[in-house]
Amino acid sequence: MTTGSISSYFVGVPGGLIMSFIAFSIVFIVIVGLMLVMMGMKHVCSAIDNMNKPKPAAPAQSSAAPASAPSAPAAPAAAVSADDELLAVISAAIMAACGSTARVVAFSPVKAPASSAWKNVGRLQNTEGY
């Protein structure tokens, strides 16, 4: 009675094909398992996010007529305060760099040119290795 090792089953071309089939099967099983874990985590995270969201309060229904018209929307005021805050930050940065004699009178966004020398050099350097 002879006892062979497990490697004696995987000899030659058929043995190589069997080993390849086993290895690929293990890899795909692991990939499918990781995919299922990621999909499960997506559902768990969305459930946690929904738990942490505050519940919107239901509006109270009254039988009385509305007393007055709604006031002006607050969005433009928020935009103005954001612009004022941006102006203050830019002014502070310029005063820190140039001294207290410099001041910002107005500012507006600048449109970038479609093409510039800096952009062309960057593109050229990014494509050198290819």
Disulfide bonds with the S-S distance in Angstrom:
none
